[in-house]
Amino acid sequence: MKLSLRHLLSVRDLTKRDVELILETSRSFKGISERDIKKVPTLRGRTVVNAFFEDSTRTRLSFEIAEKRLSADTVNFSISGSSMAKKGESFIDTIRNIEAMKPDIFVIRHSQAGAAAQAAKLIHGRVVNAGDGQHEHPTQALLDLFTIREQKGRLKGLKVGIVGDIAHSRVARSDIVLFQKMGMEVSVAGPATFMPFGIEDWNVKVFTDVRAMLPQLDVVMALRIQRERMGEQFFPNEREYARFFGINQAALHEAKESLVIMHPGPVNRGVELSTEVIDGPRSVILDQVTNGVAVRMAILYLLLGDTKEM
Amino acid sequence: MEPKLLMTEAQMEESLSRVADEIIADGTEGVALVGILTRGVPIAQWLATIIEKKQKKAVATGSLDINLYRDDLSEVGAQPVVRPTELSFPVTGTGVILVDDVLYTGRTIRAAMDALIDYGRPRFIKLMAMVDRGWREFPIQADYVGKKIKTDANENVKVMLQSIDGVNKIVVKRQA
């Protein structure tokens, strides 16, 4: 079995069969992290470069743990302290130079949309997009999907709501496309300034009040308020946001008993979700983190099939 | 060319019954039958059923996926499908009998031993194969064998099982 693509740049490129294969393979890989010996020899002798041109804790750690559990050799690049920061080397030259050292896979995060796709044109190995600007974050969407299926046992027909800054969120963009591809119904809620231009064409229901959306949902995903990406004109006040779009026990009053609550992290406690909701029984935020390792292992494994053709 | 019938369901049952006697004679206390995915699993279950009937006491079973431990991963084209390993008992201290359909080069068994040891330190590892067709490339031999045959390199031994193929029988096909 193999994926229909060489690189994982966007969830749009995945066929439904690709998604099913990734989910099934992830399920098998999850067990490896639960053993005493959390390592298989599968990617022995392969080199993976984690090139992070933008900060990250979770995604970078998750990729590195996934790579190590597959026995790959991992090398980390970050922008601070690099020749890019200090000597003005360009992104393209940096990628070309890393490529000259013959890694098998590049995991790339960058603050600009399309960075991973641009890199993919320059290199022989495989590229995994670990987040490019406000464009996409495909591995996050796949781990979200895996977590939903693990919780619900199915995907088709589920009603999922995404709350927060839809316009600036690459997680929202990837989630919406992937969830719809797998037959789920997606709605969104957030302040008008957080709705992207042209949302009418996304085939999602738009709510201006999160409490009106919650009762119908099987799954709700709260997005992080990304203070680093916005100015005052978008986001006047955290207290005001928490009041209208934050999810606390009172907001959940009319929600289904089986509602699953997700967040891609890091959570601003008391803003997107209240502390009792984050740590409550419906929250699967830490399951998402656990599953992220398994899903990334599966993606690395599947992308390295057929390397002889390269 | 028409495949040649090697064993019928009744003959498979008869062989497994003999193997079960041998396993019981060697002792089944703290022993588990672990089938190698895919075709080793229903054989392990079949064997466990026979053992239970004979000794009136169940024996633990499990399944093992060896694909992540293969030595030919860079040679095969697409990646093999990885299925979950299921071992419902602690491997450390258990006597494990690996069960597979066909013993051929021995490479699968090498991978299976590596995979198993990553789950713990078994008291021992033994091997049961439904068919031993020869042509070993590794120094590996089975402790229990359903049927041992001589084959040509271009023959293919296929163990067919009810849960996968809808029928229990073993055939030998000659490749074109």
Interface residues (C-beta under 8 A of the other chain):
Chain A: M1 K2 L21 E24 T25 R27 S28 F29 K30 G31 R35 D36 I37 K39 V40 P41 T42 Y301 L302 L304 G305 D306 T307 K308
Chain B: D65 L68 Y69 L73 S74 E75 G77 A78 Q79 P80 V81 V82 R83 P84 T85 D114 A115 D118 Y119 G120
